[in-house]
């Protein structure tokens, strides 16, 4: 079966992503694989207006 294929890969210090495009005469498939993120710090939530122990 004849098909046109294209793969686009992007990466950096803390992520990797790749996308495959496959075009056939009667079917078009888009496949998005995965992305990895490295978390370096915890999320800082805003302080409450009432105080630390609101409830």
mmCIF file as gemmi writes it, N, C-alpha and C atoms, coordinates in Angstrom:
data_model
loop_
_atom_site.group_PDB
_atom_site.id
_atom_site.type_symbol
_atom_site.label_atom_id
_atom_site.label_alt_id
_atom_site.label_comp_id
_atom_site.label_asym_id
_atom_site.label_entity_id
_atom_site.label_seq_id
_atom_site.pdbx_PDB_ins_code
_atom_site.Cartn_x
_atom_site.Cartn_y
_atom_site.Cartn_z
_atom_site.occupancy
_atom_site.B_iso_or_equiv
_atom_site.pdbx_formal_charge
_atom_site.auth_seq_id
_atom_site.auth_asym_id
_atom_site.pdbx_PDB_model_num
ATOM 1 N N . UNK Axp A 1 ? 0.848 -1.178 0 1 0 ? 1 A 1
ATOM 2 C CA . UNK Axp A 1 ? 0 0 0 1 0 ? 1 A 1
ATOM 3 C C . UNK Axp A 1 ? 0.894 1.242 0 1 0 ? 1 A 1
ATOM 4 N N . UNK Axp A 2 ? 0.609 2.18 -0.877 1 0 ? 2 A 1
ATOM 5 C CA . UNK Axp A 2 ? 1.384 3.413 -0.975 1 0 ? 2 A 1
ATOM 6 C C . UNK Axp A 2 ? 0.846 4.448 0.001 1 0 ? 2 A 1
ATOM 7 N N . UNK Axp A 3 ? 1.733 5.059 0.764 1 0 ? 3 A 1
ATOM 8 C CA . UNK Axp A 3 ? 1.316 6.081 1.729 1 0 ? 3 A 1
ATOM 9 C C . UNK Axp A 3 ? 2.426 7.105 1.869 1 0 ? 3 A 1
ATOM 10 N N . UNK Axp A 4 ? 2.026 8.358 2.034 1 0 ? 4 A 1
ATOM 11 C CA . UNK Axp A 4 ? 2.985 9.417 2.325 1 0 ? 4 A 1
ATOM 12 C C . UNK Axp A 4 ? 3.083 9.551 3.834 1 0 ? 4 A 1
ATOM 13 N N . UNK Axp A 5 ? 4.312 9.572 4.352 1 0 ? 5 A 1
ATOM 14 C CA . UNK Axp A 5 ? 4.513 9.651 5.79 1 0 ? 5 A 1
ATOM 15 C C . UNK Axp A 5 ? 5.464 10.786 6.117 1 0 ? 5 A 1
ATOM 16 N N . UNK Axp A 6 ? 5.199 11.441 7.245 1 0 ? 6 A 1
ATOM 17 C CA . UNK Axp A 6 ? 6.064 12.512 7.721 1 0 ? 6 A 1
ATOM 18 C C . UNK Axp A 6 ? 6.09 12.451 9.242 1 0 ? 6 A 1
ATOM 19 N N . UNK Axp A 7 ? 7.281 12.575 9.828 1 0 ? 7 A 1
ATOM 20 C CA . UNK Axp A 7 ? 7.428 12.59 11.285 1 0 ? 7 A 1
ATOM 21 C C . UNK Axp A 7 ? 8.104 13.898 11.684 1 0 ? 7 A 1
ATOM 22 N N . UNK Axp A 8 ? 7.506 14.579 12.677 1 0 ? 8 A 1
ATOM 23 C CA . UNK Axp A 8 ? 8.07 15.817 13.204 1 0 ? 8 A 1
ATOM 24 C C . UNK Axp A 8 ? 8.407 15.567 14.67 1 0 ? 8 A 1
ATOM 25 N N . UNK Axp A 9 ? 9.678 15.771 15.039 1 0 ? 9 A 1
ATOM 26 C CA . UNK Axp A 9 ? 10.149 15.54 16.4 1 0 ? 9 A 1
ATOM 27 C C . UNK Axp A 9 ? 10.752 16.819 16.947 1 0 ? 9 A 1
ATOM 28 N N . UNK Axp A 10 ? 10.368 17.174 18.162 1 0 ? 10 A 1
ATOM 29 C CA . UNK Axp A 10 ? 10.897 18.357 18.836 1 0 ? 10 A 1
ATOM 30 C C . UNK Axp A 10 ? 11.33 17.948 20.234 1 0 ? 10 A 1
ATOM 31 N N . UNK Axp A 11 ? 12.479 18.463 20.675 1 0 ? 11 A 1
ATOM 32 C CA . UNK Axp A 11 ? 12.935 18.134 22.019 1 0 ? 11 A 1
ATOM 33 C C . UNK Axp A 11 ? 13.745 19.279 22.594 1 0 ? 11 A 1
ATOM 34 N N . UNK Axp A 12 ? 13.809 19.305 23.911 1 0 ? 12 A 1
ATOM 35 C CA . UNK Axp A 12 ? 14.587 20.303 24.629 1 0 ? 12 A 1
ATOM 36 C C . UNK Axp A 12 ? 15.203 19.667 25.856 1 0 ? 12 A 1
ATOM 37 N N . UNK Axp A 13 ? 15.61 20.482 26.811 1 0 ? 13 A 1
ATOM 38 C CA . UNK Axp A 13 ? 16.262 19.939 28.001 1 0 ? 13 A 1
ATOM 39 C C . UNK Axp A 13 ? 15.302 19.157 28.885 1 0 ? 13 A 1
ATOM 40 N N . UNK Axp A 14 ? 14 19.492 28.875 1 0 ? 14 A 1
ATOM 41 C CA . UNK Axp A 14 ? 13.067 18.802 29.766 1 0 ? 14 A 1
ATOM 42 C C . UNK Axp A 14 ? 11.808 18.294 29.069 1 0 ? 14 A 1
ATOM 43 N N . UNK Axp A 15 ? 11.816 18.178 27.739 1 0 ? 15 A 1
ATOM 44 C CA . UNK Axp A 15 ? 10.648 17.609 27.069 1 0 ? 15 A 1
ATOM 45 C C . UNK Axp A 15 ? 11.053 16.949 25.75 1 0 ? 15 A 1
ATOM 46 N N . UNK Axp A 16 ? 10.184 16.059 25.271 1 0 ? 16 A 1
ATOM 47 C CA . UNK Axp A 16 ? 10.368 15.382 23.988 1 0 ? 16 A 1
ATOM 48 C C . UNK Axp A 16 ? 8.988 15.131 23.423 1 0 ? 16 A 1
ATOM 49 N N . UNK Axp A 17 ? 8.758 15.495 22.188 1 0 ? 17 A 1
ATOM 50 C CA . UNK Axp A 17 ? 7.469 15.241 21.559 1 0 ? 17 A 1
ATOM 51 C C . UNK Axp A 17 ? 7.695 14.855 20.103 1 0 ? 17 A 1
ATOM 52 N N . UNK Axp A 18 ? 6.88 13.939 19.61 1 0 ? 18 A 1
ATOM 53 C CA . UNK Axp A 18 ? 6.971 13.521 18.216 1 0 ? 18 A 1
ATOM 54 C C . UNK Axp A 18 ? 5.562 13.325 17.661 1 0 ? 18 A 1
ATOM 55 N N . UNK Axp A 19 ? 5.373 13.686 16.413 1 0 ? 19 A 1
ATOM 56 C CA . UNK Axp A 19 ? 4.075 13.568 15.752 1 0 ? 19 A 1
ATOM 57 C C . UNK Axp A 19 ? 4.273 12.881 14.41 1 0 ? 19 A 1
ATOM 58 N N . UNK Axp A 20 ? 3.455 11.868 14.122 1 0 ? 20 A 1
ATOM 59 C CA . UNK Axp A 20 ? 3.507 11.162 12.844 1 0 ? 20 A 1
ATOM 60 C C . UNK Axp A 20 ? 2.289 11.55 12.013 1 0 ? 20 A 1
ATOM 61 N N . UNK Axp A 21 ? 2.528 11.961 10.772 1 0 ? 21 A 1
ATOM 62 C CA . UNK Axp A 21 ? 1.454 12.235 9.825 1 0 ? 21 A 1
ATOM 63 C C . UNK Axp A 21 ? 1.507 11.152 8.755 1 0 ? 21 A 1
ATOM 64 N N . UNK Axp A 22 ? 0.383 10.459 8.531 1 0 ? 22 A 1
ATOM 65 C CA . UNK Axp A 22 ? 0.303 9.425 7.501 1 0 ? 22 A 1
ATOM 66 C C . UNK Axp A 22 ? -0.891 9.756 6.613 1 0 ? 22 A 1
ATOM 67 N N . UNK Axp A 23 ? -0.638 9.949 5.311 1 0 ? 23 A 1
ATOM 68 C CA . UNK Axp A 23 ? -1.71 10.276 4.377 1 0 ? 23 A 1
ATOM 69 C C . UNK Axp A 23 ? -1.858 9.144 3.37 1 0 ? 23 A 1
ATOM 70 N N . UNK Axp A 24 ? -3.044 8.559 3.313 1 0 ? 24 A 1
ATOM 71 C CA . UNK Axp A 24 ? -3.361 7.55 2.313 1 0 ? 24 A 1
ATOM 72 C C . UNK Axp A 24 ? -4.494 8.097 1.455 1 0 ? 24 A 1
ATOM 73 N N . UNK Axp A 25 ? -4.802 7.41 0.376 1 0 ? 25 A 1
ATOM 74 C CA . UNK Axp A 25 ? -5.78 7.94 -0.574 1 0 ? 25 A 1
ATOM 75 C C . UNK Axp A 25 ? -7.164 8.107 0.048 1 0 ? 25 A 1
ATOM 76 N N . UNK Axp A 26 ? -7.563 7.219 0.958 1 0 ? 26 A 1
ATOM 77 C CA . UNK Axp A 26 ? -8.895 7.342 1.539 1 0 ? 26 A 1
ATOM 78 C C . UNK Axp A 26 ? -8.894 7.44 3.065 1 0 ? 26 A 1
ATOM 79 N N . UNK Axp A 27 ? -7.723 7.512 3.696 1 0 ? 27 A 1
ATOM 80 C CA . UNK Axp A 27 ? -7.649 7.609 5.158 1 0 ? 27 A 1
ATOM 81 C C . UNK Axp A 27 ? -6.545 8.594 5.525 1 0 ? 27 A 1
ATOM 82 N N . UNK Axp A 28 ? -6.826 9.48 6.497 1 0 ? 28 A 1
ATOM 83 C CA . UNK Axp A 28 ? -5.812 10.396 7.029 1 0 ? 28 A 1
ATOM 84 C C . UNK Axp A 28 ? -5.716 10.157 8.529 1 0 ? 28 A 1
ATOM 85 N N . UNK Axp A 29 ? -4.544 9.76 8.997 1 0 ? 29 A 1
ATOM 86 C CA . UNK Axp A 29 ? -4.329 9.471 10.412 1 0 ? 29 A 1
ATOM 87 C C . UNK Axp A 29 ? -3.364 10.488 10.998 1 0 ? 29 A 1
ATOM 88 N N . UNK Axp A 30 ? -3.685 10.978 12.189 1 0 ? 30 A 1
ATOM 89 C CA . UNK Axp A 30 ? -2.803 11.878 12.925 1 0 ? 30 A 1
ATOM 90 C C . UNK Axp A 30 ? -2.503 11.215 14.264 1 0 ? 30 A 1
ATOM 91 N N . UNK Axp A 31 ? -1.234 10.935 14.498 1 0 ? 31 A 1
ATOM 92 C CA . UNK Axp A 31 ? -0.828 10.219 15.704 1 0 ? 31 A 1
ATOM 93 C C . UNK Axp A 31 ? 0.105 11.1 16.509 1 0 ? 31 A 1
ATOM 94 N N . UNK Axp A 32 ? -0.335 11.518 17.711 1 0 ? 32 A 1
ATOM 95 C CA . UNK Axp A 32 ? 0.497 12.321 18.611 1 0 ? 32 A 1
ATOM 96 C C . UNK Axp A 32 ? 0.947 11.415 19.745 1 0 ? 32 A 1
ATOM 97 N N . UNK Axp A 33 ? 2.264 11.268 19.916 1 0 ? 33 A 1
ATOM 98 C CA . UNK Axp A 33 ? 2.766 10.242 20.825 1 0 ? 33 A 1
ATOM 99 C C . UNK Axp A 33 ? 2.823 10.674 22.283 1 0 ? 33 A 1
ATOM 100 N N . UNK Axp A 34 ? 3.817 11.427 22.7 1 0 ? 34 A 1
ATOM 101 C CA . UNK Axp A 34 ? 3.929 11.716 24.121 1 0 ? 34 A 1
ATOM 102 C C . UNK Axp A 34 ? 4.779 12.944 24.362 1 0 ? 34 A 1
ATOM 103 N N . UNK Axp A 35 ? 4.676 13.458 25.589 1 0 ? 35 A 1
ATOM 104 C CA . UNK Axp A 35 ? 5.467 14.609 26.019 1 0 ? 35 A 1
ATOM 105 C C . UNK Axp A 35 ? 5.856 14.39 27.472 1 0 ? 35 A 1
ATOM 106 N N . UNK Axp A 36 ? 7.125 14.565 27.781 1 0 ? 36 A 1
ATOM 107 C CA . UNK Axp A 36 ? 7.62 14.397 29.143 1 0 ? 36 A 1
ATOM 108 C C . UNK Axp A 36 ? 8.044 15.747 29.695 1 0 ? 36 A 1
ATOM 109 N N . UNK Axp A 37 ? 7.599 16.057 30.895 1 0 ? 37 A 1
ATOM 110 C CA . UNK Axp A 37 ? 7.989 17.308 31.555 1 0 ? 37 A 1
ATOM 111 C C . UNK Axp A 37 ? 8.668 16.991 32.873 1 0 ? 37 A 1
ATOM 112 N N . UNK Axp A 38 ? 9.73 17.707 33.172 1 0 ? 38 A 1
ATOM 113 C CA . UNK Axp A 38 ? 10.409 17.573 34.46 1 0 ? 38 A 1
ATOM 114 C C . UNK Axp A 38 ? 9.948 18.721 35.354 1 0 ? 38 A 1
ATOM 115 N N . UNK Axp A 39 ? 9.418 18.384 36.518 1 0 ? 39 A 1
ATOM 116 C CA . UNK Axp A 39 ? 8.948 19.405 37.449 1 0 ? 39 A 1
ATOM 117 C C . UNK Axp A 39 ? 10.091 19.754 38.391 1 0 ? 39 A 1
ATOM 118 N N . UNK Axp A 40 ? 10.473 21.021 38.424 1 0 ? 40 A 1
ATOM 119 C CA . UNK Axp A 40 ? 11.61 21.424 39.24 1 0 ? 40 A 1
ATOM 120 C C . UNK Axp A 40 ? 11.194 22.068 40.55 1 0 ? 40 A 1
ATOM 121 N N . UNK Axp A 41 ? 9.974 22.569 40.654 1 0 ? 41 A 1
ATOM 122 C CA . UNK Axp A 41 ? 9.553 23.203 41.905 1 0 ? 41 A 1
ATOM 123 C C . UNK Axp A 41 ? 8.068 22.953 42.128 1 0 ? 41 A 1
ATOM 124 N N . UNK Axp A 42 ? 7.657 23.024 43.389 1 0 ? 42 A 1
ATOM 125 C CA . UNK Axp A 42 ? 6.247 22.832 43.719 1 0 ? 42 A 1
ATOM 126 C C . UNK Axp A 42 ? 5.463 24.089 43.347 1 0 ? 42 A 1
ATOM 127 N N . UNK Axp A 43 ? 4.201 23.907 43.055 1 0 ? 43 A 1
ATOM 128 C CA . UNK Axp A 43 ? 3.347 25.047 42.727 1 0 ? 43 A 1
ATOM 129 C C . UNK Axp A 43 ? 3.101 25.867 43.987 1 0 ? 43 A 1
ATOM 130 N N . UNK Axp A 44 ? 3.191 27.162 43.873 1 0 ? 44 A 1
ATOM 131 C CA . UNK Axp A 44 ? 2.958 28.052 45.017 1 0 ? 44 A 1
ATOM 132 C C . UNK Axp A 44 ? 1.559 28.633 44.877 1 0 ? 44 A 1
ATOM 133 N N . UNK Axp A 45 ? 0.707 28.295 45.824 1 0 ? 45 A 1
ATOM 134 C CA . UNK Axp A 45 ? -0.666 28.779 45.801 1 0 ? 45 A 1
ATOM 135 C C . UNK Axp A 45 ? -0.737 30.137 46.484 1 0 ? 45 A 1
ATOM 136 N N . UNK Axp A 46 ? -1.668 30.988 46.065 1 0 ? 46 A 1
ATOM 137 C CA . UNK Axp A 46 ? -1.781 32.311 46.698 1 0 ? 46 A 1
ATOM 138 C C . UNK Axp A 46 ? -2.291 32.187 48.134 1 0 ? 46 A 1
ATOM 139 N N . UNK Axp A 47 ? -1.899 33.133 48.976 1 0 ? 47 A 1
ATOM 140 C CA . UNK Axp A 47 ? -2.356 33.153 50.37 1 0 ? 47 A 1
ATOM 141 C C . UNK Axp A 47 ? -3.817 33.584 50.43 1 0 ? 47 A 1
ATOM 142 N N . UNK Axp A 48 ? -4.522 33.056 51.411 1 0 ? 48 A 1
ATOM 143 C CA . UNK Axp A 48 ? -5.919 33.403 51.609 1 0 ? 48 A 1
ATOM 144 C C . UNK Axp A 48 ? -6.037 34.81 52.184 1 0 ? 48 A 1
ATOM 145 N N . UNK Axp A 49 ? -7.122 35.494 51.843 1 0 ? 49 A 1
ATOM 146 C CA . UNK Axp A 49 ? -7.347 36.838 52.385 1 0 ? 49 A 1
ATOM 147 C C . UNK Axp A 49 ? -7.713 36.789 53.864 1 0 ? 49 A 1
ATOM 148 N N . UNK Axp A 50 ? -8.306 35.671 54.314 1 0 ? 50 A 1
ATOM 149 C CA . UNK Axp A 50 ? -8.765 35.553 55.696 1 0 ? 50 A 1
ATOM 150 C C . UNK Axp A 50 ? -7.64 35.066 56.601 1 0 ? 50 A 1
ATOM 151 N N . UNK Axp A 51 ? -6.797 34.192 56.11 1 0 ? 51 A 1
ATOM 152 C CA . UNK Axp A 51 ? -5.704 33.664 56.921 1 0 ? 51 A 1
ATOM 153 C C . UNK Axp A 51 ? -5.362 32.248 56.512 1 0 ? 51 A 1
ATOM 154 N N . UNK Axp A 52 ? -4.389 31.658 57.193 1 0 ? 52 A 1
ATOM 155 C CA . UNK Axp A 52 ? -3.937 30.313 56.861 1 0 ? 52 A 1
ATOM 156 C C . UNK Axp A 52 ? -5.026 29.272 57.099 1 0 ? 52 A 1
ATOM 157 N N . UNK Axp A 53 ? -5.752 29.382 58.218 1 0 ? 53 A 1
ATOM 158 C CA . UNK Axp A 53 ? -6.792 28.407 58.557 1 0 ? 53 A 1
ATOM 159 C C . UNK Axp A 53 ? -8.148 29.032 58.288 1 0 ? 53 A 1
ATOM 160 N N . UNK Axp A 54 ? -8.534 29.011 57.031 1 0 ? 54 A 1
ATOM 161 C CA . UNK Axp A 54 ? -9.772 29.671 56.616 1 0 ? 54 A 1
ATOM 162 C C . UNK Axp A 54 ? -10.997 28.882 57.055 1 0 ? 54 A 1
ATOM 163 N N . UNK Axp A 55 ? -10.913 27.544 57.057 1 0 ? 55 A 1
ATOM 164 C CA . UNK Axp A 55 ? -12.078 26.719 57.385 1 0 ? 55 A 1
ATOM 165 C C . UNK Axp A 55 ? -11.886 26.036 58.709 1 0 ? 55 A 1
